[in-house]
Amino acid sequence: MRCTLRKADPQQMCLKELCFRAVRRHFVVLGIQPLLDLPTPLIKELLPYLTICQLDKLQPPLNRRGISTYSGWIRVLDDMFGPKHVVNFHTEEEAKHEVMRKLFTRVFYGFSNTFVKRNIANLDTPSMLWVAAKCIRHFLLVPGVHKSLQSLTAERRPLLNLLEERIESVGVSQSIDLSKRKSQTDLYVLHRLLDHGLAKKLTVHVQCPVVLAWLLHGRGSQCVSPELTNLMHSKMASASGDGASCSPGLQTGTSGDQDDEVTPCKRSKLDSVCVEEEEESGKTNFTLDPQLLCQTFTPFDGPSRACPRGQIHCLEIRECGADSLRVLNRALPTFFCLRSLTLHSFSTLVDLDVLDLARALGKLSESSHSSLTDLSISVLPYTELLEILLDASPKVTSLHVEIQTVMWGPRFLLHHSRTDESDMSELPLQKLTVKVGDLQTDLHFITSVLRRSPHLTSFHVSGMRLPIGSSQSQLLNTLSESNHSLRSLNLEDMKLSDCHPAILNLLRDCRLEELRVNDCRLLERCSNKEESLQQLVCALKTLPSLHTLSLAQNRLAKNVSVLAELFSGGSPSSVRRLDISSNFIQPADLLEFAERLRTHRPPHQLTLDLRKNPGDRDPDTWNAAMQRLSPFCVLLVEGWISTDTMADHISNM
C-alpha cells in the first residue's frame, strides 16, 4: 500500500510519527549513517516522511543495502496530484524522474500550486534545483520569464553548465519575439543546450515559423539558408511597422541542389544576422548569430572560435501550420541526422501541403545518409495519404498517423499516380498506428499497407467505422495472413461484436505479447456472453508469450469473473498486467472475481487496473474484494462517484 503523509494534530500523532517528522526536520544534524543503521522495516516506514533532497541523498546508500526509495517518491506524487490520481510508475527511477521533472520547471520559473506553496521551505532552495537538474533529461524553455532565464547567464551559470551536461530534450513553450533585445537570452540558452550540450530532441509547442527557421538553420548543411535571412528581415520589417504577427508569409523561391556529402553536425562561423529594435533612445543593433551570442554572454580571453552546430535527432512540432511546414520542407532534403519527425496540427492539414511534405521526404530518402525512420503526422485529410507518405519514405520503420476527413474542398490526389510495382513493394515498417476520425473508412488502404509490411511487430488502430454491411473481420484476417511477426496489437473504439471467429483465429496463429481490445463492444451481439468470453479466455491461454491484456470499456460487468479462468489448469496464462477498467463492474461481481482468482492464483504478481468501476455502490463489498486481491495483485483504483457518472452507466447498460 502507498503511505501518504497524514496531516494530523500533533497531539493526535503517535510517537513513531513524531519521530519521523523530527528526522525530517533535523536531517542535517542527524546525518545519514544513523538512519542507515535503522532496521529495514523502520526505514521503509520513514521514507514517505522525507523531503525530496533527503530522499535523493539517501537513495544511493539505501540501494546498496537493497532498499528502494520508491514509496517515498510515490508519496510525493500522491501529494502533488491528490489521492484520486493513479500514479502509474513501476520503478523507483521512473517515479523519481517524474517528481523532479514536474518540480524543476515550477520552482525554476517561480510558478506555484498548492503543493509548492505547502512545501515552499523545502523547494525554494538552490540545492533543490541542483538535485532536480541532476535528474531531469528535459528542459522546457518558457520565453518571457526573463528573470529566471537571465539568471542562467549570471548567478546560476553553474546550473546552466550542469543542464548542458544532462539535458537530452528541449522544449520551446511559447513564441520568441526576435525583435526584442531580451530574446537574446532565450536564444543563448537554446544554443547552449542544443549546440554545446547533449540535447538531441527538440519540441516546438507553438506556431512560429521564424523561430523554427532559426532553430533549424544549418542543421541540414553548412550552407547559409537565404530563406532564413528573408524570414528574419520580414519579421523585423513588420515589427517596426504594425507589431508583426509571428507567422509572416514565407518566400517560396527554390534553392540550388545541396551536396549529399555535407556533414550536418558542425558549422563554421555563420554570417551574422543583424536586426534592429526601436527604442526611445534610438536604434539598437544586436545579432542572432549563435556564434556571437556565445561571445555576448561568455567572456573570451583569446580569439573567437567557431561554435558547434548540434545534431537534432528528434524533432516535434506541436502546432504545424502551413508556414511552419514550408520552413521544415526547406530543411528536410539535407536533414540527414534527423531520425524522428512528429508533426501535430489543431486543424486538418491541406492535402497539397502534405504532398509537398511527401516530396521533401522523398528527396531526403534518396540520400544514403538519411537517418529518418520514425514519422508521426496528424491530422491528415485522407486515408490514401498514409500509403503516399510511406512510398515517399521507404526507410521509415515506425509510422503514426491521425486522419480526419475533410468533407469540403477539392481533392488533388488524382495527380498522384502509383505503379503496380509500388503497390506490391515490401515495406520495412515495424510499428504502425492509425487513428481515424472518419464517418466511414476505406479499409483497402489499411489492409494494403499491412500486406506490404511482413515485419510489422506493433499495430494500433483506433476509430475505424466501416460502411453498413462491412465487417472488421477483413482487417483481422489480413493480420493473420500477412503479419506473423506481430507482438503488440491494440484495437480501440471499433465494432468487433461480429468478429469472434476472426479474433479466435488470429489468437491461435500469433505470438502476441501485448493485446489491447478497448471499447470494441466485444459481447454486444453475443446471446451467451459468458460462453463467448470463455472461448476468448481459452484462446488467450494458448499464448504463453502474452504478458499484457486490456479489455477496458467492453461492458463485461457481471461476466468479469470468467477472466479468472486465465490462470486455471496446468498451463496458466503468463499475463502480468490485466486492465478491466470502465466495465461497470459492480462490487458483488468484483468479489466473485476475487474469490475465483484466489482459487486460481496467477503464477506472477498481477497488476490489476480497476479504475472507473462503481465501487461506491457497495463500499463494504468492494473493500472486501480489494482485501482478497491485494496479497497477489497490485491494484490500480480511482475514485468513482456514481451520481457524477450516469452517462457512463447508461453507456454500459
Buried (B, 14 or more C-beta within 10 A) or exposed (E): EEBEBEEEEEEEBEEEBEBBBEBBEEBEEEEBEEBBEEEEEEBBBBBBBBBBBBBBBBBEEBEEEEBBBBBBBBBBBBBBBEEEEBBEBEEBBBBBBBBBBBBBBBBBBEEEEEBBEEBEEBBEBEEBBBBBBEBBBBBBBBBBBEEBBBBBBEEBEEBBBBBBEBBBBBBBBBBBBBBBEBBBBBBBBBBBBBBBBBBBBBBBBBBBBBBBBBBBBBBBBBBEBEBBBBBBBBBBBBBBEEEBEBBBEBEEEEEEEBEBEBEBEBBEEBEEBBBBBEEEEEEEEBBBBBBBBBBBBEEEEEEEEEBBBBBBBBBBBBBBBBBBBBBBBBBBBBBBBBBBBBBBBEEBBBBBBBBBBBBBBBBBBEBEBBBBBBBBBBBBBBBBBBBBBBBBBBBBBBBBBBBBBBEEEEEEBEEBEEEEEEEEEEBBBBBBBBBBBBEEBBBEBBBBBBBBBBBBBBBBBBBBBBEEEEBBBBBBBBBBEBBEBBBBBBBBBBBBBBBBEBBBBBBEEBEBBBBBBBBBBBBEBBEEBEEBBBBBBBBBBBBEEBBBBBBBBBBBBBBBBBBBBBBBEEEBBBBBBBBBBBBBBBBBBBBBBBBBBEEBBBEBEBBBBBBBBBBBEBEEBBEBBBEBBEEBBBBBBBBBEEEEBEEBEEEBE
